[in-house]
Amino acid sequence: MRTPHTRTSTAATISVAAGIIAWIMAALVYLTGVLGISATPMWMSLPAACAVVGIFAGHRARARAKRASPPENGTGRATIGLLLNYAIFLLIAVPFVVLMAMLFSFGRGS
């Protein structure tokens, strides 16, 4: 009996790769700050941009796996990618929002 051919979702692979790249870039940005090298705003925003791409690809992979015929592998890979990407996005976005709120509240001079 032949088993149906299943293929691994490319979007799931992209999600995991984007998550790993985002974590590496975030570590590099952190190390430049520790070493006293000023990181430009572009470098500081790259991990967040990578995480957004990974989140989009992970959700796309999970949605495709649910309705694909023949079935696609990669839901586990997409889940891991989503976890990596959401974690780095929260690690970057939450301090950024808090910092902006502090800057705007102190800037009013009440």
N, C-alpha and C positions, 0 to 999 in steps of 0.2 A: 504494500500500500504506500502510495506517495504522500508525503507530507506537503502541505502548501508552503510555497516559498514566502518567507518573511524577510523583510529588509529593515535595517536600522534607520530610524528617522535622522535625516541630516540636520533638521532643526534642533533635535535633542543634542546632537554632537556640538552644534554651534553654541547652544546654551551653556554646556559644561565648559567649553573652551573659553567663552566670554567671561564666565565666572572665574576661571583660573587666571586669565589675563588681568581681570579687574583686581583680584587680590594681589597679584604680583606688582601691578602698577601702584596700588595703594601702599604697599610696603615700601616701594621705592620713593614715593612722595614722602612717606613718614621718615625714612632714613635721610633724605635730603634735609628735612627740617631738623633732625637730631644732629646732623653733621654741620649745621649752620649754613648750608647752601640754600639760597632762596629758590623755592619752586614757583614757577610762574602759574597764574590762574589756569592757563590751558592745561598744564600737567596735572593740576589738582582736580580738574573736571573730567579727565579721561577715564578714571575708574568708574565714575558715576555713569558716563555715557556708555561704557562697555557693559555695565550692569543693566542698563535699560535695554540694550540690544539683547542681552542674555535672557532677561525676563520676557521680552516679546517672543523670542525664539522658543523658550521653554513652554509658554502657554500655547503657542501654535503647535508644537510637537504633541503635547498632551491632547489637544482638541482633534488633531489629525488621527492620532492613534485610536481614539474612541470610534471614529466613523470610517476608518480606512478598510477597504476590501481589496486585496488580501490584507490581513492584519499587519501592522508595523510594530517592530520592537522599538524600545527606547523610552518607554514611560518612566522607568526607573532612572535612566540617564537624564531625562527632562526634569524629573523631580529633584535630583541632585543639583542640576544646573539652576533651578529656581531657588533652592535653598542658598546656594552660594551667592547668587546675584541679589536676592532680597537682603541677605545679611550684609553684604558690602554696601548696598544702596542705603540701608538704614544707618550703617556705621558712618556714612558720609553725609547723608541728608539731614539727620537729626541734629548733629552738632552745627551744621551750616544754618539751619533754621533758627536754632537757639542763638547763635552768634548774630544773625541778622536782627532778631528780635531785640537783643541786648543793644546793638548799635543804634537801632531806631529809637528805642526807649531812652537811651542816654543822650541821644542827639537832640531830643526835644527840649531839654533844659527846663523842666518844670519846677 
